[in-house]
Amino acid sequence: MDSSSSRFGTQRQEVLSDSHMLNALPVAVCVLNDQAVIQKANREFSIISGLPSAKLSGVSLLSLVGEPCHHKILAMIAREHVPESDDRILSIQFRFGAGPLSWGNMKIGRINPESNTRNYICTLEKADGIVSGKKNPEENRIEHQLKESEARFRSVAEALTPRIFHLDIDGVITYANRFKGRVIKGNFLGQSIYKFLTNEENVQRLQSALNACKAKRHPVSFQVNHQFDTHPGETRYYLIQLSPVLTNDVVTGFAMIRTDITSIKTVQQELEKTNSKLSSIVSGIEATGIGVFEWDILDGEKVVWDENTHHIFGMETGDFDGTKKGFEKMIFPEDAEAVKEEILFAVEHLQQQNTSHRIVRADTGEMRWVSTRRIITRNKEGRPISMTGVLWDITDEKEKEELKLQAALLKNQNQELKEFTYIASHDLQSPLRTLSNYVKLLEEDPKSDIGEDAKWYLSVIQGSVVRMKDLIHDLLTYSRIGRHREKGEVNLQVILEGVMNDLNLEIMSAEAKIEIGTLPTLPLYETEIRLLFQNLLSNAIKYRKPDVTPIISVIAKESQNSWSITVSDNGIGIESKYFEKIFMVFQRLHDQTEFEGNGIGLAHCRKIVQLHEGTIVVESEAGVGSSFTIELPK
Ligand code: ADP
């Protein structure tokens, strides 16, 4: 542009008045009046416009110029003070050589601004700087093509969203497209690309990429990130693609395309986050033991199981044959029909189905309960495509539920039984008393004329009545255990001493040796606990071996959560097959002639221990001795 502006700046009015001089100018020049009508034009102007000089006079300059540019020219000459040499260049479209419109640069300056006549000098050149058509037509054509293709390249490059640069071999920017995105401040051209990189890592990447591109002469791409001063805290990501530019087979520079991939990167990061969340969910599911399965409804038969599902069904991963029939075979036979119907119903009518059923484990043949949630996926037309679902083993919960139910039932039954026992035993006493009274009356009535036999029968009846009274009394005591009582701090040492006092007669007559260890004080139901030790001690004395001094001990042991107290003897012992039976109401191993008793003592003991939420167990060997251990929670 410098050379042209010097050409523009040297016109003088005297020179212009002379056509010869005008023609001598190496630039296309014309003189305009204030209506933009050409007064004179030099030879260059004639060449450039393709019209003979003579024909140009009187022609409106506007007729040679593209319409959108008319206003520029008119605005210029309409101005009051157009300087003699106006350096402003009007970019206009001109019909060069009577051909199609193409771009040109025009300058308009006022001739003799002091004069009243408003004449203007107008110089014109093609935008490519080619002033005249002096070159041969072939040269012109090639040049024209070159310019066109460059213009095409520029317009394409400028319209592109990625930023395009040309770097010379040292990384200096020699071309950068206009770019609609965020613009780094300052002029790019002539600056080293490294100036625009914000961190050392990016510099290193670019350096090695440029070296690789130069050495290998093939494209290299890499990613960088950039923080803009204008947007603090925000990082943008770019893909940089470098290609070598070869001149005569030598790398003379680089084409560099910078594409903003921030949104892709963000999506990628989101995706990674979602993926890692998903995989943690999946591993979470794996850890919970929940199985996942899928049935391809379109295929009808294909079923996929994950590892957990295999385990739930008692199989090694991969052992399942992957078919619907294979799955159906694993359903507990009694549930098979119902499950098939449920699935059919879900496929036809539901989006989701929650249910449970029984299965048979492949490895142990054991029956297990599974809970399952099935989800039906449908296509746009609503046709079912697949059924995905999860399932998990709920056998333990089911068993617990069952136990709870049974416990509740048992509690109810116990309550009813208690009431029944109480009422029965209480109400039975009165007819028994009547029976006993009448037997006594009969026995003692001097007027009654009953023989010896009848008297003996009466005595047997009386004996039975007494025994029945005993049984009823025991039953009543049993049913009263724990009724309307409260726990208190009970010193077991004191209790045992009291029991020994009560049993003094038995102890003396059996010459029993009783050893009591150190016993704790615990929160207990006093009356009941006294009855418990009374039963255990009296049994230990009663079931002694003949001619062997009974040796009995009561020893307490403390553990973290409980106290255990063991009553041991060296008596006749019990066979292990009776260990359960002896704790049942009225169950005895001996008859009355051998050992007296009603068979309710140990039933009492167990009930009392249960009242304290403890346990009672027996260890014994027939002929050696027995140990009864009660364990009471702290
Ligand atoms: P009872 O003593 O009135 O028969 P229990 O309920 O106290 O009723 O005992 C049930 C049975 O357990 C007894 O009949 C007896 O056979 C057996 N038994 C209980 N304690 C002992 C013991 N210390 N040694 C051997 N047998 C025992």
Residues whose N, C-alpha, C, O or C-beta is under 5 A from the ligand:
A	BS01	ADP	N539 A540 Y543 G571 I572 G573 I574 I582 Q587 R588 L589 H590 E596 G597 N598 G599 I600 G601 L602 A603 S626
